[in-house]
């Protein structure tokens, strides 16, 4: 196996899995108010995640190593997004409850007559 093949078959998957693990770490350590939602072209990342999940689950022509690292990556990214979304949801709920401003009146008060 040449150096290029070793880099492509072992190095790249290792970098991808370490990057996904870093995303999990960032989901736990970053402030919940910095939760980025995908906008515009960023929805392409969801498509890439789905394609990787399909390769990991149904990739019959893939080696066990490729299916394993893709499955690990898919799992880590799903955990990172779930943790970040849950923390953001709880943070927003806590901010809303801590806000002591009066609620908005949607209709005028009715008269007694």
LINZIBEL-V553914 format. One record per residue. RES is the residue in one small letter. PHI is phi in whole degrees, 0 to 359 (999 if undefined). Layout:
# LINZIBEL-V553914
res:RES phi:PHI
res:RES phi:PHI
This chain:
# LINZIBEL-V553914
res:x phi:999
res:x phi:285
res:x phi:297
res:x phi:297
res:x phi:295
res:x phi:296
res:x phi:296
res:x phi:290
res:x phi:270
res:x phi:239
res:x phi:293
res:x phi:296
res:x phi:300
res:x phi:296
res:x phi:296
res:x phi:294
res:x phi:292
res:x phi:295
res:x phi:297
res:x phi:293
res:x phi:294
res:x phi:294
res:x phi:296
res:x phi:296
res:x phi:299
res:x phi:294
res:x phi:296
res:x phi:279
res:x phi:260
res:x phi:288
res:x phi:293
res:x phi:294
res:x phi:282
res:x phi:257
res:x phi:284
res:x phi:273
res:x phi:263
res:x phi:292
res:x phi:226
res:x phi:62
res:x phi:294
res:x phi:293
res:x phi:293
res:x phi:298
res:x phi:296
res:x phi:295
res:x phi:297
res:x phi:297
res:x phi:296
res:x phi:295
res:x phi:294
res:x phi:294
res:x phi:296
res:x phi:295
res:x phi:297
res:x phi:290
res:x phi:275
res:x phi:237
res:x phi:283
res:x phi:295
res:x phi:270
res:x phi:266
res:x phi:286
res:x phi:297
res:x phi:295
res:x phi:294
res:x phi:295
res:x phi:291
res:x phi:289
res:x phi:291
res:x phi:296
res:x phi:297
res:x phi:297
res:x phi:299
res:x phi:296
res:x phi:295
res:x phi:294
res:x phi:297
res:x phi:296
res:x phi:299
res:x phi:292
res:x phi:296
res:x phi:296
res:x phi:296
res:x phi:293
res:x phi:295
res:x phi:296
res:x phi:295
res:x phi:299
res:x phi:296
res:x phi:295
res:x phi:297
res:x phi:296
res:x phi:294
res:x phi:294
res:x phi:296
res:x phi:287
res:x phi:282
res:x phi:287
res:x phi:265
res:x phi:290
res:x phi:293
res:x phi:288
res:x phi:285
res:x phi:267
res:x phi:269
res:x phi:222
res:x phi:291
res:x phi:296
res:x phi:273
res:x phi:278
res:x phi:280
res:x phi:273
